[in-house]
Amino acid sequence: MTTPFIAGVAVAAAALAGRYGVQAWQAFKARPPTARMRKFYEGGFQPTMTKREAALILGVRESVPPEKVKEAHRKVMVANHPDAGGSHYLASKINEAKDVMLGRTKGSGSAF
């Protein structure tokens, strides 16, 4: 007598769990899409690049090791390289940001 009752409760619990799972999946699919890439620095440039601005351009913290700076520089340059349709001006600023972060500044700034 108790076995059919337990089986009925188990079927009802499975049905409720399935219903909740379907509703959760539909809510997950209906949410607005979010960008998966990190946002890079969008602002204008200062006349003389600071370490803070260089870190914002490369998307790193100001106190990262040189390996991380080089890795971030590579990622940003792949997206903005002039040979791939990017801007020469942005490429020069990205290179300048790498130089500032690595401590190799050259006086007045970029060529532009």
C-alpha positions as CSV (number, residue, x, y, z in Angstrom):
1,M,0.0,0.0,0.0
2,T,2.8,2.5,0.8
3,T,4.9,1.6,-2.3
4,P,2.4,3.1,-4.8
5,F,2.0,6.2,-2.6
6,I,5.9,6.7,-2.5
7,A,6.1,6.1,-6.2
8,G,3.3,8.7,-6.8
9,V,5.1,11.3,-4.6
10,A,8.4,10.6,-6.5
11,V,6.7,11.1,-9.8
12,A,5.1,14.4,-8.6
13,A,8.4,15.6,-7.3
14,A,10.1,14.8,-10.6
15,A,7.4,16.6,-12.5
16,L,7.8,19.7,-10.3
17,A,11.5,19.6,-10.6
18,G,11.3,19.3,-14.4
19,R,8.8,22.2,-14.6
20,Y,11.1,24.4,-12.5
21,G,14.1,23.3,-14.6
22,V,12.3,24.3,-17.9
23,Q,11.3,27.7,-16.5
24,A,14.8,28.4,-15.3
25,W,16.2,27.4,-18.7
26,Q,13.8,29.7,-20.5
27,A,14.6,32.6,-18.2
28,F,18.3,32.0,-18.8
29,K,17.9,32.0,-22.5
30,A,15.7,35.1,-22.4
31,R,18.3,37.3,-20.6
32,P,20.0,40.0,-22.6
33,P,23.3,39.1,-24.1
34,T,26.4,40.4,-22.4
35,A,29.8,41.1,-23.9
36,R,32.3,38.4,-23.2
37,M,35.3,40.5,-24.1
38,R,36.8,42.9,-21.6
39,K,36.3,46.5,-22.4
40,F,39.4,48.4,-23.2
41,Y,40.2,52.1,-22.5
42,E,37.7,54.3,-24.5
43,G,38.8,57.8,-23.4
44,G,40.9,60.4,-25.1
45,F,44.7,60.6,-24.7
46,Q,46.7,63.0,-22.5
47,P,49.5,64.9,-24.1
48,T,52.1,63.0,-22.1
49,M,51.1,59.4,-21.3
50,T,51.1,58.5,-17.6
51,K,51.5,55.0,-16.2
52,R,47.8,55.0,-15.2
53,E,46.7,55.8,-18.7
54,A,49.1,53.2,-20.1
55,A,47.6,50.6,-17.8
56,L,44.1,51.6,-18.9
57,I,45.0,51.3,-22.6
58,L,46.5,47.8,-22.1
59,G,43.8,46.7,-19.7
60,V,46.1,45.8,-16.8
61,R,46.9,47.1,-13.4
62,E,49.7,49.6,-12.9
63,S,51.8,47.1,-10.9
64,V,51.9,44.0,-13.1
65,P,55.0,42.1,-14.1
66,P,56.6,42.7,-17.5
67,E,55.4,39.4,-18.8
68,K,51.8,40.4,-18.3
69,V,52.4,43.8,-19.9
70,K,53.8,42.0,-23.0
71,E,50.9,39.6,-23.1
72,A,48.3,42.4,-22.8
73,H,50.2,44.4,-25.5
74,R,50.0,41.4,-27.8
75,K,46.3,41.0,-27.3
76,V,45.4,44.6,-27.8
77,M,47.7,44.9,-30.9
78,V,46.1,41.9,-32.5
79,A,42.8,43.7,-32.3
80,N,44.1,47.1,-33.5
81,H,47.1,46.3,-35.8
82,P,47.2,48.6,-38.9
83,D,47.8,45.6,-41.2
84,A,44.5,44.1,-40.0
85,G,42.6,47.3,-40.6
86,G,43.4,49.1,-37.4
87,S,44.6,52.7,-36.9
88,H,48.3,53.7,-37.1
89,Y,47.6,56.3,-34.4
90,L,46.1,53.7,-32.0
91,A,48.9,51.3,-32.7
92,S,51.5,54.0,-31.9
93,K,49.6,54.8,-28.6
94,I,49.4,51.1,-27.7
95,N,53.2,50.8,-28.3
96,E,53.8,53.9,-26.3
97,A,51.6,52.4,-23.5
98,K,53.8,49.3,-23.5
99,D,57.0,51.4,-23.4
100,V,55.6,53.4,-20.4
101,M,54.6,50.3,-18.5
102,L,58.0,48.7,-19.1
103,G,59.9,51.9,-18.2
104,R,61.2,52.7,-21.6
105,T,59.8,56.1,-22.2
106,K,61.0,58.3,-25.0
107,G,60.6,61.9,-24.1
108,S,57.8,63.6,-26.0
109,G,55.4,60.7,-26.7
110,S,54.1,59.2,-29.9
111,A,54.9,60.2,-33.5
112,F,51.4,61.6,-34.0
